[in-house]
Amino acid sequence: MREKINTIFNFLALTHLGIVLIVCLFSTVMLSIFRLNVDLHLSKVNLSPSLISGQLFGTDYLGRDIFALLLNGAKYSISISLFSATLATFIGIVLGTLGGFFGDNKIKVRRVSLLVSLGLLPLVIHYLNLSTKLGIFNGLVFLFFIITSTVLLGYLLVNVLSIFPLLHKQVALPVDFLNMKFIEIIFAIPTYFVLLAMSGIFDPSIYSLIIIIGITSWPRTALLVRTEMLNIREMDFVHSLKLTGIRWYQILIRHAIPNAISPVIINFVFFTSGLLVVESTLSFIGIGLPGDIISWGKILAGFKHNSGNWWTALFPGMIIFFTILSLHRVGRMIKS
């Protein structure tokens, strides 16, 4: 009996996520088919749900159809959550791998390279912020140009500064120590305080919100990967591979990372659901997204304008709740 109930819930979770995914991909087409729009209609302000009037989920304080808003907002809420989780997971895998596999003494760089990298870092951050204002395609092209130019500039500066013998000496980078201290600092500060501070640096846009959430949410993934790498690097097969003369990057790419990736995949599903809550919360309080972009959190925020309109809180809240619940269910399915 219990297995049948679990099967039903698993089916419902997959069905819900499938429908949400279809809506994200074809929301514009669906709005045209159902003849819905998200325009303002001041003559239809605060209409309660009704099949007779054609307002299935009612309207908000601006007369916009809640059902149309939910269809249109799905692509933004889900895409922001997915891309933020992907960015945070990527950063977490890189930093967790560096800290766990190499520790504090195995990565060595010349002083001149370290000095130039630290000097160019503020420049990269500045242009990263600038790229978020250009749209996804133009922003990526601009970012690629900036990264390429920065690498070339760094190469030239390293060659110029290499005339000083003092800068030739190699120093060990305490990657694991720096990672752990940075993670401790992030955990010590309330998450939403960090997000609010970061949102003051970047201009409101979808891409800046993805970056803000992504670069403040990687520590848990980094800790998970670090723990896996600490265990893997002490395993007998890794020591055997080192004795055979295989290079470290081959061990890392072919053996260490594949063995550590399974818990990361499970964590990614749960992570996405958590970041959906973060995105909805930020949108609810009016931070991160520009005014013309609609997400589920922004629709839910309409309840603040008239607390008597229960439908403006019920339907967006139910969609967010069931999506998070479905993601958790799928995560458990993968884990088991």
Steps between C-alpha positions, in 0.01 A plus 500: 500500500780738591679430173184576303458833681864587432454410133194725475680793665803447276276501194323817615833673567639411157174603335499834676862573406431389144208741473709782651779429251256504207353829623851648529584402142169588335347768724479755216321250275263400780411862572410542134295178491299592810481866382653622822726796562673662794398856414341737748117520501389759753136404435571147629684582820478246786251264334450174691542164323204420278435269206218723379718810461786295357734597785595150612739618774365854534689826442746702704498862616593615146236292325746245365385141460666286772490188280680684218753640745574151636555365148725791410687501831586129494781542248665770711468333841614157378779626274642726773494211749657252257773729371580625851528142624720412200732796562520431874561128439776574248675739741454251784646212297804705394580641845410179685722299267792740535472504879430131555727341239798736512484636855720792602845410365463336158403803288795734449516818294759766443467817701473708184204295372322528835562877515368558147193279558401687816555833326277411203221346709315832571509576127336167417230556765425846359456373145301201624251744647499697174431184295175436690349812339555383142266200476601136494661478152671838493597455864668164433684636195614803699603280794699269270678804354576638846631166633719453191633855527564460873694177444715666232554807720593277792747308282666825393516633856653174626772521234571864580512451878715186465805725479489518881670187643305525826176425312633177347468298819212253518257505791253233609137606485311391814186432295328280755570741786372800301191308386407396853553848643295658223222244552503573874459872427207437263329269751552755777308767308124451444439386141248766411725773641773387256248490215376848583856633510583335165181633339625850581812435291329360189225672302158324499478236223443128459868435435621702797252316727634165374855615572409638844325181610762277340809662653346508847363143503801282413644425850282194577590338168866584558489335845334190353756469219788572739388220732479257208841603369665463840376140509584423135857633508584257784359195322737225390420527130601869498837417660544219247428734211756750633764225521439403136596853394158622387477877507294668771247652259429158348437357845278796582291499181475126434474363853457752786224724361286213357510330841395820677228614259212271610419681828540832315225405253266411785591821678434699179131400495446600864714808440276614213192482720675704768604767251141517371407606853784757499392643164136516607594673825716760327229565241238522775690781672573667165872437462700366206260513206402809300138613509403358158604143586237283667586204720295289742638694795393829346149367439485392864609850601171632361335371816668784692291756313169349609506227762132427434582358157576148618544369145808718440677307777338156463574413137862628476570351843360162394707496182821582689418248775420210266803571281732493802326187630538330160869586480556353846312187395712460189813554709395216729431282196852559368651444844325167546 
